[in-house]
């Protein structure tokens, strides 16, 4: 509905298959990249830098989830 379609998509058994659906794995990979980046910055720079980066990552993670859910494009989500 958000994308301008007249009807919501129909639930299909293929959308419930955990082996075929790769979005949760990509979201986990994006989360791992964010955490690894914050940890690297935390060890390399002063506390203010990694705190700012951590707040940025926390605030932008829901947008990444939304983009991956709507678009299905992992590069846009990153």
N, CA, C and O atoms as a Tripos MOL2 file, in Angstrom:
@<TRIPOS>MOLECULE
protein
  312   311    78     0     0
PROTEIN
NO_CHARGES

@<TRIPOS>ATOM
      1 N           0.8210   -1.1820    0.0000 N.3       1 UNK1
      2 CA          0.0000    0.0000    0.0000 C.3       1 UNK1
      3 C           0.8730    1.2580    0.0000 C.2       1 UNK1
      4 O           0.5330    2.2530   -0.6390 O.2       1 UNK1
      5 N           1.9760    1.2110    0.7040 N.am      2 UNK2
      6 CA          2.8700    2.3680    0.7790 C.3       2 UNK2
      7 C           3.4910    2.6650   -0.5780 C.2       2 UNK2
      8 O           3.7480    3.8220   -0.9080 O.2       2 UNK2
      9 N           3.7290    1.6320   -1.3560 N.am      3 UNK3
     10 CA          4.3730    1.8060   -2.6510 C.3       3 UNK3
     11 C           3.3890    2.1750   -3.7550 C.2       3 UNK3
     12 O           3.7900    2.2660   -4.9150 O.2       3 UNK3
     13 N           2.1160    2.3910   -3.4350 N.am      4 UNK4
     14 CA          1.1480    2.8290   -4.4160 C.3       4 UNK4
     15 C           0.3730    1.7160   -5.0900 C.2       4 UNK4
     16 O          -0.3080    1.9590   -6.0860 O.2       4 UNK4
     17 N           0.4590    0.5110   -4.5780 N.am      5 UNK5
     18 CA         -0.2950   -0.6010   -5.1590 C.3       5 UNK5
     19 C          -1.7320   -0.5550   -4.6590 C.2       5 UNK5
     20 O          -1.9960   -0.1080   -3.5430 O.2       5 UNK5
     21 N          -2.6590   -1.0220   -5.4950 N.am      6 UNK6
     22 CA         -4.0630   -1.0100   -5.1250 C.3       6 UNK6
     23 C          -4.4050   -2.0660   -4.0760 C.2       6 UNK6
     24 O          -5.2510   -1.8380   -3.2110 O.2       6 UNK6
     25 N          -3.7470   -3.2210   -4.1540 N.am      7 UNK7
     26 CA         -4.0400   -4.3160   -3.2430 C.3       7 UNK7
     27 C          -2.7580   -4.7610   -2.5480 C.2       7 UNK7
     28 O          -1.6800   -4.6720   -3.1350 O.2       7 UNK7
     29 N          -2.8550   -5.2320   -1.3230 N.am      8 UNK8
     30 CA         -1.6680   -5.7700   -0.6660 C.3       8 UNK8
     31 C          -1.2630   -7.0930   -1.3210 C.2       8 UNK8
     32 O          -2.1110   -7.7760   -1.8950 O.2       8 UNK8
     33 N          -0.0080   -7.4560   -1.2460 N.am      9 UNK9
     34 CA          0.4050   -8.7170   -1.8590 C.3       9 UNK9
     35 C          -0.2170   -9.9140   -1.1440 C.2       9 UNK9
     36 O          -0.4320   -9.8860    0.0680 O.2       9 UNK9
     37 N          -0.4950  -10.9400   -1.8930 N.am     10 UNK10
     38 CA         -1.0840  -12.1460   -1.3200 C.3      10 UNK10
     39 C          -0.0090  -12.9520   -0.6080 C.2      10 UNK10
     40 O           1.1390  -13.0050   -1.0480 O.2      10 UNK10
     41 N          -0.3940  -13.5780    0.4970 N.am     11 UNK11
     42 CA          0.5350  -14.4180    1.2340 C.3      11 UNK11
     43 C           0.7700  -15.6950    0.4490 C.2      11 UNK11
     44 O          -0.1730  -16.3960    0.0830 O.2      11 UNK11
     45 N           2.0190  -15.9860    0.1970 N.am     12 UNK12
     46 CA          2.3960  -17.1630   -0.5730 C.3      12 UNK12
     47 C           3.2920  -18.0310    0.2950 C.2      12 UNK12
     48 O           4.0240  -17.5160    1.1400 O.2      12 UNK12
     49 N           3.2420  -19.3280    0.0970 N.am     13 UNK13
     50 CA          4.0670  -20.2310    0.8890 C.3      13 UNK13
     51 C           5.5510  -19.9760    0.6400 C.2      13 UNK13
     52 O           6.3750  -20.2400    1.5160 O.2      13 UNK13
     53 N           5.9030  -19.4690   -0.5350 N.am     14 UNK14
     54 CA          7.3020  -19.1770   -0.8400 C.3      14 UNK14
     55 C           7.8440  -18.0440    0.0310 C.2      14 UNK14
     56 O           9.0470  -17.9880    0.2870 O.2      14 UNK14
     57 N           6.9780  -17.1430    0.4880 N.am     15 UNK15
     58 CA          7.4370  -16.0540    1.3420 C.3      15 UNK15
     59 C           7.6910  -16.5150    2.7730 C.2      15 UNK15
     60 O           8.3260  -15.7950    3.5430 O.2      15 UNK15
     61 N           7.2170  -17.6770    3.1390 N.am     16 UNK16
     62 CA          7.4130  -18.1920    4.4850 C.3      16 UNK16
     63 C           8.5580  -19.1860    4.5800 C.2      16 UNK16
     64 O           8.8630  -19.6650    5.6730 O.2      16 UNK16
     65 N           9.1910  -19.5020    3.4770 N.am     17 UNK17
     66 CA         10.2700  -20.4810    3.4410 C.3      17 UNK17
     67 C          11.5580  -19.8580    3.9910 C.2      17 UNK17
     68 O          12.0980  -18.9450    3.3660 O.2      17 UNK17
     69 N          12.0650  -20.3190    5.1370 N.am     18 UNK18
     70 CA         13.2630  -19.7080    5.7110 C.3      18 UNK18
     71 C          14.5300  -19.9840    4.9050 C.2      18 UNK18
     72 O          15.5030  -19.2360    5.0100 O.2      18 UNK18
     73 N          14.5290  -21.0410    4.1060 N.am     19 UNK19
     74 CA         15.7120  -21.3430    3.3030 C.3      19 UNK19
     75 C          15.7790  -20.4210    2.0880 C.2      19 UNK19
     76 O          16.8630  -19.9950    1.6900 O.2      19 UNK19
     77 N          14.6370  -20.1180    1.5080 N.am     20 UNK20
     78 CA         14.6010  -19.2960    0.3060 C.3      20 UNK20
     79 C          14.6640  -17.8040    0.6230 C.2      20 UNK20
     80 O          15.1410  -17.0230   -0.2000 O.2      20 UNK20
     81 N          14.2050  -17.4070    1.7700 N.am     21 UNK21
     82 CA         14.1490  -15.9880    2.1450 C.3      21 UNK21
     83 C          15.4910  -15.5700    2.7310 C.2      21 UNK21
     84 O          15.9150  -16.0960    3.7600 O.2      21 UNK21
     85 N          16.1550  -14.6280    2.0800 N.am     22 UNK22
     86 CA         17.4930  -14.2100    2.4930 C.3      22 UNK22
     87 C          17.5100  -12.8850    3.2460 C.2      22 UNK22
     88 O          18.5630  -12.4830    3.7420 O.2      22 UNK22
     89 N          16.3760  -12.1930    3.3480 N.am     23 UNK23
     90 CA         16.3680  -10.8810    4.0010 C.3      23 UNK23
     91 C          16.8010  -10.9230    5.4600 C.2      23 UNK23
     92 O          17.5670  -10.0520    5.8730 O.2      23 UNK23
     93 N          16.3570  -11.8840    6.2650 N.am     24 UNK24
     94 CA         16.8330  -11.8960    7.6520 C.3      24 UNK24
     95 C          18.3450  -12.1040    7.7560 C.2      24 UNK24
     96 O          18.9900  -11.5360    8.6370 O.2      24 UNK24
     97 N          18.9020  -12.9050    6.8740 N.am     25 UNK25
     98 CA         20.3540  -13.1010    6.8960 C.3      25 UNK25
     99 C          21.0920  -11.8260    6.5200 C.2      25 UNK25
    100 O          22.1220  -11.5030    7.1120 O.2      25 UNK25
    101 N          20.5690  -11.1010    5.5390 N.am     26 UNK26
    102 CA         21.2010   -9.8350    5.1640 C.3      26 UNK26
    103 C          21.0620   -8.8050    6.2710 C.2      26 UNK26
    104 O          21.9750   -8.0100    6.4970 O.2      26 UNK26
    105 N          19.9400   -8.8110    6.9580 N.am     27 UNK27
    106 CA         19.7690   -7.8630    8.0590 C.3      27 UNK27
    107 C          20.7310   -8.1850    9.1960 C.2      27 UNK27
    108 O          21.2660   -7.2780    9.8340 O.2      27 UNK27
    109 N          20.9490   -9.4540    9.4480 N.am     28 UNK28
    110 CA         21.9230   -9.8540   10.4540 C.3      28 UNK28
    111 C          23.3340   -9.4480   10.0360 C.2      28 UNK28
    112 O          24.1290   -9.0190   10.8730 O.2      28 UNK28
    113 N          23.6490   -9.5790    8.7490 N.am     29 UNK29
    114 CA         24.9650   -9.1620    8.2520 C.3      29 UNK29
    115 C          25.1480   -7.6540    8.3890 C.2      29 UNK29
    116 O          26.2270   -7.1950    8.7640 O.2      29 UNK29
    117 N          24.1080   -6.8810    8.0890 N.am     30 UNK30
    118 CA         24.1900   -5.4250    8.2280 C.3      30 UNK30
    119 C          24.3920   -5.0530    9.6940 C.2      30 UNK30
    120 O          25.1820   -4.1610   10.0040 O.2      30 UNK30
    121 N          23.6870   -5.7270   10.5890 N.am     31 UNK31
    122 CA         23.8530   -5.4630   12.0140 C.3      31 UNK31
    123 C          25.2700   -5.8060   12.4660 C.2      31 UNK31
    124 O          25.8620   -5.0650   13.2500 O.2      31 UNK31
    125 N          25.8130   -6.9070   11.9860 N.am     32 UNK32
    126 CA         27.1870   -7.2940   12.3200 C.3      32 UNK32
    127 C          28.1860   -6.2530   11.8220 C.2      32 UNK32
    128 O          29.1380   -5.9260   12.5290 O.2      32 UNK32
    129 N          27.9820   -5.7310   10.6170 N.am     33 UNK33
    130 CA         28.8680   -4.7000   10.0760 C.3      33 UNK33
    131 C          28.8060   -3.4430   10.9330 C.2      33 UNK33
    132 O          29.8390   -2.8340   11.2120 O.2      33 UNK33
    133 N          27.6050   -3.0470   11.3530 N.am     34 UNK34
    134 CA         27.4640   -1.8710   12.2080 C.3      34 UNK34
    135 C          28.1700   -2.0530   13.5470 C.2      34 UNK34
    136 O          28.8850   -1.1600   14.0010 O.2      34 UNK34
    137 N          27.9720   -3.2000   14.1750 N.am     35 UNK35
    138 CA         28.5940   -3.4550   15.4700 C.3      35 UNK35
    139 C          30.1130   -3.5190   15.3300 C.2      35 UNK35
    140 O          30.8380   -2.9750   16.1640 O.2      35 UNK35
    141 N          30.5940   -4.1770   14.2840 N.am     36 UNK36
    142 CA         32.0400   -4.2620   14.0710 C.3      36 UNK36
    143 C          32.6320   -2.8810   13.8190 C.2      36 UNK36
    144 O          33.7230   -2.5800   14.3050 O.2      36 UNK36
    145 N          31.9350   -2.0440   13.0710 N.am     37 UNK37
    146 CA         32.4200   -0.6920   12.8150 C.3      37 UNK37
    147 C          32.4820    0.1410   14.0770 C.2      37 UNK37
    148 O          33.4490    0.8720   14.2910 O.2      37 UNK37
    149 N          31.4620    0.0410   14.9170 N.am     38 UNK38
    150 CA         31.4480    0.7920   16.1700 C.3      38 UNK38
    151 C          32.5490    0.2910   17.1020 C.2      38 UNK38
    152 O          33.2130    1.0930   17.7590 O.2      38 UNK38
    153 N          32.7470   -1.0070   17.1660 N.am     39 UNK39
    154 CA         33.8180   -1.5500   18.0200 C.3      39 UNK39
    155 C          35.1930   -1.1240   17.5310 C.2      39 UNK39
    156 O          36.0670   -0.8100   18.3390 O.2      39 UNK39
    157 N          35.3960   -1.1090   16.2100 N.am     40 UNK40
    158 CA         36.6810   -0.6790   15.6610 C.3      40 UNK40
    159 C          36.9440    0.7840   15.9940 C.2      40 UNK40
    160 O          38.0470    1.1410   16.4070 O.2      40 UNK40
    161 N          35.9420    1.6220   15.8170 N.am     41 UNK41
    162 CA         36.0850    3.0450   16.1240 C.3      41 UNK41
    163 C          36.2830    3.2470   17.6310 C.2      41 UNK41
    164 O          37.0170    4.1440   18.0450 O.2      41 UNK41
    165 N          35.6330    2.4180   18.4460 N.am     42 UNK42
    166 CA         35.7630    2.5480   19.8980 C.3      42 UNK42
    167 C          37.1940    2.2890   20.3560 C.2      42 UNK42
    168 O          37.6580    2.8980   21.3200 O.2      42 UNK42
    169 N          37.8890    1.3950   19.6740 N.am     43 UNK43
    170 CA         39.2670    1.1000   20.0600 C.3      43 UNK43
    171 C          40.2640    2.0560   19.4260 C.2      43 UNK43
    172 O          41.3670    2.2270   19.9460 O.2      43 UNK43
    173 N          39.9010    2.6790   18.3170 N.am     44 UNK44
    174 CA         40.8540    3.5170   17.5990 C.3      44 UNK44
    175 C          40.7310    5.0020   17.9310 C.2      44 UNK44
    176 O          41.7180    5.7340   17.8560 O.2      44 UNK44
    177 N          39.5420    5.4510   18.2950 N.am     45 UNK45
    178 CA         39.3140    6.8820   18.5010 C.3      45 UNK45
    179 C          38.7790    7.1510   19.9060 C.2      45 UNK45
    180 O          38.4370    6.2190   20.6350 O.2      45 UNK45
    181 N          38.7100    8.4160   20.2800 N.am     46 UNK46
    182 CA         38.1730    8.7530   21.6160 C.3      46 UNK46
    183 C          36.6940    8.3740   21.7590 C.2      46 UNK46
    184 O          36.0130    8.0430   20.7890 O.2      46 UNK46
    185 N          36.2350    8.4360   23.0040 N.am     47 UNK47
    186 CA         34.8770    7.9820   23.3340 C.3      47 UNK47
    187 C          33.7990    8.7630   22.5960 C.2      47 UNK47
    188 O          32.7770    8.1890   22.2210 O.2      47 UNK47
    189 N          33.9990   10.0370   22.3820 N.am     48 UNK48
    190 CA         32.9660   10.8510   21.7190 C.3      48 UNK48
    191 C          32.7040   10.3640   20.3020 C.2      48 UNK48
    192 O          31.5590   10.3780   19.8490 O.2      48 UNK48
    193 N          33.7360    9.9360   19.6000 N.am     49 UNK49
    194 CA         33.5750    9.4930   18.2080 C.3      49 UNK49
    195 C          32.7460    8.2200   18.1220 C.2      49 UNK49
    196 O          31.8420    8.1230   17.2920 O.2      49 UNK49
    197 N          33.0470    7.2430   18.9740 N.am     50 UNK50
    198 CA         32.2810    5.9970   18.8480 C.3      50 UNK50
    199 C          30.8700    6.1400   19.4010 C.2      50 UNK50
    200 O          29.9620    5.4340   18.9620 O.2      50 UNK50
    201 N          30.6740    7.0320   20.3470 N.am     51 UNK51
    202 CA         29.3120    7.2630   20.8450 C.3      51 UNK51
    203 C          28.4480    7.8930   19.7490 C.2      51 UNK51
    204 O          27.2930    7.5100   19.5630 O.2      51 UNK51
    205 N          29.0180    8.8590   19.0270 N.am     52 UNK52
    206 CA         28.2840    9.4740   17.9120 C.3      52 UNK52
    207 C          27.9760    8.4390   16.8420 C.2      52 UNK52
    208 O          26.8620    8.4010   16.3190 O.2      52 UNK52
    209 N          28.9470    7.6040   16.5130 N.am     53 UNK53
    210 CA         28.7250    6.5600   15.5090 C.3      53 UNK53
    211 C          27.6930    5.5440   15.9910 C.2      53 UNK53
    212 O          26.8730    5.0830   15.1980 O.2      53 UNK53
    213 N          27.7160    5.1910   17.2610 N.am     54 UNK54
    214 CA         26.7430    4.2360   17.7970 C.3      54 UNK54
    215 C          25.3290    4.8060   17.7460 C.2      54 UNK54
    216 O          24.3870    4.0950   17.3960 O.2      54 UNK54
    217 N          25.1750    6.0800   18.0920 N.am     55 UNK55
    218 CA         23.8560    6.7180   18.0170 C.3      55 UNK55
    219 C          23.3770    6.7600   16.5680 C.2      55 UNK55
    220 O          22.2100    6.4830   16.2920 O.2      55 UNK55
    221 N          24.2700    7.1050   15.6450 N.am     56 UNK56
    222 CA         23.9360    7.1140   14.2150 C.3      56 UNK56
    223 C          23.4760    5.7330   13.7620 C.2      56 UNK56
    224 O          22.4730    5.6170   13.0580 O.2      56 UNK56
    225 N          24.1980    4.6860   14.1580 N.am     57 UNK57
    226 CA         23.8450    3.3220   13.7560 C.3      57 UNK57
    227 C          22.4990    2.8990   14.3460 C.2      57 UNK57
    228 O          21.6920    2.2670   13.6650 O.2      57 UNK57
    229 N          22.2620    3.2460   15.6050 N.am     58 UNK58
    230 CA         20.9980    2.8770   16.2510 C.3      58 UNK58
    231 C          19.8130    3.5740   15.5820 C.2      58 UNK58
    232 O          18.7520    2.9760   15.4030 O.2      58 UNK58
    233 N          20.0020    4.8330   15.2170 N.am     59 UNK59
    234 CA         18.9070    5.5850   14.5990 C.3      59 UNK59
    235 C          18.6490    5.1770   13.1540 C.2      59 UNK59
    236 O          17.5240    5.3090   12.6710 O.2      59 UNK59
    237 N          19.6590    4.6870   12.4600 N.am     60 UNK60
    238 CA         19.4840    4.3340   11.0510 C.3      60 UNK60
    239 C          19.2000    2.8530   10.8130 C.2      60 UNK60
    240 O          18.8550    2.4700    9.6960 O.2      60 UNK60
    241 N          19.3370    2.0250   11.8250 N.am     61 UNK61
    242 CA         19.0550    0.6000   11.6460 C.3      61 UNK61
    243 C          17.5930    0.3260   11.2930 C.2      61 UNK61
    244 O          17.3450   -0.5030   10.4180 O.2      61 UNK61
    245 N          16.6080    0.9790   11.9270 N.am     62 UNK62
    246 CA         15.2140    0.7360   11.5110 C.3      62 UNK62
    247 C          14.9500    1.1130   10.0480 C.2      62 UNK62
    248 O          14.1420    0.4720    9.3770 O.2      62 UNK62
    249 N          15.6240    2.1400    9.5630 N.am     63 UNK63
    250 CA         15.4700    2.4960    8.1500 C.3      63 UNK63
    251 C          16.0300    1.4040    7.2600 C.2      63 UNK63
    252 O          15.4760    1.1170    6.1990 O.2      63 UNK63
    253 N          17.1140    0.8010    7.6810 N.am     64 UNK64
    254 CA         17.6830   -0.3120    6.9180 C.3      64 UNK64
    255 C          16.7230   -1.4920    6.8710 C.2      64 UNK64
    256 O          16.5800   -2.1430    5.8360 O.2      64 UNK64
    257 N          16.0720   -1.7650    7.9860 N.am     65 UNK65
    258 CA         15.0810   -2.8480    8.0350 C.3      65 UNK65
    259 C          13.9240   -2.5460    7.0800 C.2      65 UNK65
    260 O          13.4660   -3.4250    6.3490 O.2      65 UNK65
    261 N          13.4630   -1.3090    7.0940 N.am     66 UNK66
    262 CA         12.3400   -0.9240    6.2320 C.3      66 UNK66
    263 C          12.7040   -1.0100    4.7590 C.2      66 UNK66
    264 O          11.9210   -1.5130    3.9530 O.2      66 UNK66
    265 N          13.8710   -0.5270    4.4080 N.am     67 UNK67
    266 CA         14.2890   -0.5690    3.0040 C.3      67 UNK67
    267 C          14.4460   -2.0000    2.5290 C.2      67 UNK67
    268 O          14.0330   -2.3400    1.4210 O.2      67 UNK67
    269 N          15.0410   -2.8380    3.3610 N.am     68 UNK68
    270 CA         15.2050   -4.2290    2.9700 C.3      68 UNK68
    271 C          13.8510   -4.9280    2.8710 C.2      68 UNK68
    272 O          13.6630   -5.7890    2.0110 O.2      68 UNK68
    273 N          12.9190   -4.5730    3.7290 N.am     69 UNK69
    274 CA         11.5890   -5.1750    3.6700 C.3      69 UNK69
    275 C          10.7910   -4.7370    2.4640 C.2      69 UNK69
    276 O          10.1080   -5.5520    1.8430 O.2      69 UNK69
    277 N          10.8660   -3.4600    2.1230 N.am     70 UNK70
    278 CA         10.0850   -2.9450    0.9880 C.3      70 UNK70
    279 C          10.7370   -3.2350   -0.3520 C.2      70 UNK70
    280 O          10.0860   -3.7140   -1.2800 O.2      70 UNK70
    281 N          12.0050   -2.9470   -0.4450 N.am     71 UNK71
    282 CA         12.6940   -3.0740   -1.7280 C.3      71 UNK71
    283 C          13.2590   -4.4740   -1.9620 C.2      71 UNK71
    284 O          13.2310   -4.9880   -3.0800 O.2      71 UNK71
    285 N          13.7700   -5.0810   -0.8920 N.am     72 UNK72
    286 CA         14.4310   -6.3700   -1.0500 C.3      72 UNK72
    287 C          15.8340   -6.2280   -1.6010 C.2      72 UNK72
    288 O          16.4790   -7.2270   -1.9190 O.2      72 UNK72
    289 N          16.3140   -5.0040   -1.7170 N.am     73 UNK73
    290 CA         17.6410   -4.7620   -2.2700 C.3      73 UNK73
    291 C          18.6210   -4.5500   -1.1240 C.2      73 UNK73
    292 O          18.5360   -3.5660   -0.3890 O.2      73 UNK73
    293 N          19.5470   -5.4870   -0.9840 N.am     74 UNK74
    294 CA         20.4770   -5.4270    0.1460 C.3      74 UNK74
    295 C          21.4550   -4.2750    0.0350 C.2      74 UNK74
    296 O          21.9360   -3.7900    1.0590 O.2      74 UNK74
    297 N          21.7690   -3.8170   -1.1740 N.am     75 UNK75
    298 CA         22.7150   -2.7160   -1.3360 C.3      75 UNK75
    299 C          22.0870   -1.3820   -0.9350 C.2      75 UNK75
    300 O          22.7730   -0.5190   -0.3870 O.2      75 UNK75
    301 N          20.8040   -1.2040   -1.1990 N.am     76 UNK76
    302 CA         20.1120   -0.0050   -0.7390 C.3      76 UNK76
    303 C          19.9910   -0.0160    0.7740 C.2      76 UNK76
    304 O          20.0560    1.0400    1.4040 O.2      76 UNK76
    305 N          19.8180   -1.1730    1.3610 N.am     77 UNK77
    306 CA         19.6800   -1.2820    2.8110 C.3      77 UNK77
    307 C          20.9910   -0.9740    3.5210 C.2      77 UNK77
    308 O          20.9900   -0.4100    4.6150 O.2      77 UNK77
    309 N          22.0940   -1.3380    2.9120 N.am     78 UNK78
    310 CA         23.4010   -1.0390    3.5160 C.3      78 UNK78
    311 C          23.6390    0.4370    3.4530 C.2      78 UNK78
    312 O          24.6800    0.9140    3.9050 O.2      78 UNK78
@<TRIPOS>BOND
     1     1     2 1
     2     2     3 1
     3     3     4 2
     4     3     5 am
     5     5     6 1
     6     6     7 1
     7     7     8 2
     8     7     9 am
     9     9    10 1
    10    10    11 1
    11    11    12 2
    12    11    13 am
    13    13    14 1
    14    14    15 1
    15    15    16 2
    16    15    17 am
    17    17    18 1
    18    18    19 1
    19    19    20 2
    20    19    21 am
    21    21    22 1
    22    22    23 1
    23    23    24 2
    24    23    25 am
    25    25    26 1
    26    26    27 1
    27    27    28 2
    28    27    29 am
    29    29    30 1
    30    30    31 1
    31    31    32 2
    32    31    33 am
    33    33    34 1
    34    34    35 1
    35    35    36 2
    36    35    37 am
    37    37    38 1
    38    38    39 1
    39    39    40 2
    40    39    41 am
    41    41    42 1
    42    42    43 1
    43    43    44 2
    44    43    45 am
    45    45    46 1
    46    46    47 1
    47    47    48 2
    48    47    49 am
    49    49    50 1
    50    50    51 1
    51    51    52 2
    52    51    53 am
    53    53    54 1
    54    54    55 1
    55    55    56 2
    56    55    57 am
    57    57    58 1
    58    58    59 1
    59    59    60 2
    60    59    61 am
    61    61    62 1
    62    62    63 1
    63    63    64 2
    64    63    65 am
    65    65    66 1
    66    66    67 1
    67    67    68 2
    68    67    69 am
    69    69    70 1
    70    70    71 1
    71    71    72 2
    72    71    73 am
    73    73    74 1
    74    74    75 1
    75    75    76 2
    76    75    77 am
    77    77    78 1
    78    78    79 1
    79    79    80 2
    80    79    81 am
    81    81    82 1
    82    82    83 1
    83    83    84 2
    84    83    85 am
    85    85    86 1
    86    86    87 1
    87    87    88 2
    88    87    89 am
    89    89    90 1
    90    90    91 1
    91    91    92 2
    92    91    93 am
    93    93    94 1
    94    94    95 1
    95    95    96 2
    96    95    97 am
    97    97    98 1
    98    98    99 1
    99    99   100 2
   100    99   101 am
   101   101   102 1
   102   102   103 1
   103   103   104 2
   104   103   105 am
   105   105   106 1
   106   106   107 1
   107   107   108 2
   108   107   109 am
   109   109   110 1
   110   110   111 1
   111   111   112 2
   112   111   113 am
   113   113   114 1
   114   114   115 1
   115   115   116 2
   116   115   117 am
   117   117   118 1
   118   118   119 1
   119   119   120 2
   120   119   121 am
   121   121   122 1
   122   122   123 1
   123   123   124 2
   124   123   125 am
   125   125   126 1
   126   126   127 1
   127   127   128 2
   128   127   129 am
   129   129   130 1
   130   130   131 1
   131   131   132 2
   132   131   133 am
   133   133   134 1
   134   134   135 1
   135   135   136 2
   136   135   137 am
   137   137   138 1
   138   138   139 1
   139   139   140 2
   140   139   141 am
   141   141   142 1
   142   142   143 1
   143   143   144 2
   144   143   145 am
   145   145   146 1
   146   146   147 1
   147   147   148 2
   148   147   149 am
   149   149   150 1
   150   150   151 1
   151   151   152 2
   152   151   153 am
   153   153   154 1
   154   154   155 1
   155   155   156 2
   156   155   157 am
   157   157   158 1
   158   158   159 1
   159   159   160 2
   160   159   161 am
   161   161   162 1
   162   162   163 1
   163   163   164 2
   164   163   165 am
   165   165   166 1
   166   166   167 1
   167   167   168 2
   168   167   169 am
   169   169   170 1
   170   170   171 1
   171   171   172 2
   172   171   173 am
   173   173   174 1
   174   174   175 1
   175   175   176 2
   176   175   177 am
   177   177   178 1
   178   178   179 1
   179   179   180 2
   180   179   181 am
   181   181   182 1
   182   182   183 1
   183   183   184 2
   184   183   185 am
   185   185   186 1
   186   186   187 1
   187   187   188 2
   188   187   189 am
   189   189   190 1
   190   190   191 1
   191   191   192 2
   192   191   193 am
   193   193   194 1
   194   194   195 1
   195   195   196 2
   196   195   197 am
   197   197   198 1
   198   198   199 1
   199   199   200 2
   200   199   201 am
   201   201   202 1
   202   202   203 1
   203   203   204 2
   204   203   205 am
   205   205   206 1
   206   206   207 1
   207   207   208 2
   208   207   209 am
   209   209   210 1
   210   210   211 1
   211   211   212 2
   212   211   213 am
   213   213   214 1
   214   214   215 1
   215   215   216 2
   216   215   217 am
   217   217   218 1
   218   218   219 1
   219   219   220 2
   220   219   221 am
   221   221   222 1
   222   222   223 1
   223   223   224 2
   224   223   225 am
   225   225   226 1
   226   226   227 1
   227   227   228 2
   228   227   229 am
   229   229   230 1
   230   230   231 1
   231   231   232 2
   232   231   233 am
   233   233   234 1
   234   234   235 1
   235   235   236 2
   236   235   237 am
   237   237   238 1
   238   238   239 1
   239   239   240 2
   240   239   241 am
   241   241   242 1
   242   242   243 1
   243   243   244 2
   244   243   245 am
   245   245   246 1
   246   246   247 1
   247   247   248 2
   248   247   249 am
   249   249   250 1
   250   250   251 1
   251   251   252 2
   252   251   253 am
   253   253   254 1
   254   254   255 1
   255   255   256 2
   256   255   257 am
   257   257   258 1
   258   258   259 1
   259   259   260 2
   260   259   261 am
   261   261   262 1
   262   262   263 1
   263   263   264 2
   264   263   265 am
   265   265   266 1
   266   266   267 1
   267   267   268 2
   268   267   269 am
   269   269   270 1
   270   270   271 1
   271   271   272 2
   272   271   273 am
   273   273   274 1
   274   274   275 1
   275   275   276 2
   276   275   277 am
   277   277   278 1
   278   278   279 1
   279   279   280 2
   280   279   281 am
   281   281   282 1
   282   282   283 1
   283   283   284 2
   284   283   285 am
   285   285   286 1
   286   286   287 1
   287   287   288 2
   288   287   289 am
   289   289   290 1
   290   290   291 1
   291   291   292 2
   292   291   293 am
   293   293   294 1
   294   294   295 1
   295   295   296 2
   296   295   297 am
   297   297   298 1
   298   298   299 1
   299   299   300 2
   300   299   301 am
   301   301   302 1
   302   302   303 1
   303   303   304 2
   304   303   305 am
   305   305   306 1
   306   306   307 1
   307   307   308 2
   308   307   309 am
   309   309   310 1
   310   310   311 1
   311   311   312 2
@<TRIPOS>SUBSTRUCTURE
     1 UNK1         2 RESIDUE 1 A UNK
     2 UNK2         6 RESIDUE 1 A UNK
     3 UNK3        10 RESIDUE 1 A UNK
     4 UNK4        14 RESIDUE 1 A UNK
     5 UNK5        18 RESIDUE 1 A UNK
     6 UNK6        22 RESIDUE 1 A UNK
     7 UNK7        26 RESIDUE 1 A UNK
     8 UNK8        30 RESIDUE 1 A UNK
     9 UNK9        34 RESIDUE 1 A UNK
    10 UNK10       38 RESIDUE 1 A UNK
    11 UNK11       42 RESIDUE 1 A UNK
    12 UNK12       46 RESIDUE 1 A UNK
    13 UNK13       50 RESIDUE 1 A UNK
    14 UNK14       54 RESIDUE 1 A UNK
    15 UNK15       58 RESIDUE 1 A UNK
    16 UNK16       62 RESIDUE 1 A UNK
    17 UNK17       66 RESIDUE 1 A UNK
    18 UNK18       70 RESIDUE 1 A UNK
    19 UNK19       74 RESIDUE 1 A UNK
    20 UNK20       78 RESIDUE 1 A UNK
    21 UNK21       82 RESIDUE 1 A UNK
    22 UNK22       86 RESIDUE 1 A UNK
    23 UNK23       90 RESIDUE 1 A UNK
    24 UNK24       94 RESIDUE 1 A UNK
    25 UNK25       98 RESIDUE 1 A UNK
    26 UNK26      102 RESIDUE 1 A UNK
    27 UNK27      106 RESIDUE 1 A UNK
    28 UNK28      110 RESIDUE 1 A UNK
    29 UNK29      114 RESIDUE 1 A UNK
    30 UNK30      118 RESIDUE 1 A UNK
    31 UNK31      122 RESIDUE 1 A UNK
    32 UNK32      126 RESIDUE 1 A UNK
    33 UNK33      130 RESIDUE 1 A UNK
    34 UNK34      134 RESIDUE 1 A UNK
    35 UNK35      138 RESIDUE 1 A UNK
    36 UNK36      142 RESIDUE 1 A UNK
    37 UNK37      146 RESIDUE 1 A UNK
    38 UNK38      150 RESIDUE 1 A UNK
    39 UNK39      154 RESIDUE 1 A UNK
    40 UNK40      158 RESIDUE 1 A UNK
    41 UNK41      162 RESIDUE 1 A UNK
    42 UNK42      166 RESIDUE 1 A UNK
    43 UNK43      170 RESIDUE 1 A UNK
    44 UNK44      174 RESIDUE 1 A UNK
    45 UNK45      178 RESIDUE 1 A UNK
    46 UNK46      182 RESIDUE 1 A UNK
    47 UNK47      186 RESIDUE 1 A UNK
    48 UNK48      190 RESIDUE 1 A UNK
    49 UNK49      194 RESIDUE 1 A UNK
    50 UNK50      198 RESIDUE 1 A UNK
    51 UNK51      202 RESIDUE 1 A UNK
    52 UNK52      206 RESIDUE 1 A UNK
    53 UNK53      210 RESIDUE 1 A UNK
    54 UNK54      214 RESIDUE 1 A UNK
    55 UNK55      218 RESIDUE 1 A UNK
    56 UNK56      222 RESIDUE 1 A UNK
    57 UNK57      226 RESIDUE 1 A UNK
    58 UNK58      230 RESIDUE 1 A UNK
    59 UNK59      234 RESIDUE 1 A UNK
    60 UNK60      238 RESIDUE 1 A UNK
    61 UNK61      242 RESIDUE 1 A UNK
    62 UNK62      246 RESIDUE 1 A UNK
    63 UNK63      250 RESIDUE 1 A UNK
    64 UNK64      254 RESIDUE 1 A UNK
    65 UNK65      258 RESIDUE 1 A UNK
    66 UNK66      262 RESIDUE 1 A UNK
    67 UNK67      266 RESIDUE 1 A UNK
    68 UNK68      270 RESIDUE 1 A UNK
    69 UNK69      274 RESIDUE 1 A UNK
    70 UNK70      278 RESIDUE 1 A UNK
    71 UNK71      282 RESIDUE 1 A UNK
    72 UNK72      286 RESIDUE 1 A UNK
    73 UNK73      290 RESIDUE 1 A UNK
    74 UNK74      294 RESIDUE 1 A UNK
    75 UNK75      298 RESIDUE 1 A UNK
    76 UNK76      302 RESIDUE 1 A UNK
    77 UNK77      306 RESIDUE 1 A UNK
    78 UNK78      310 RESIDUE 1 A UNK
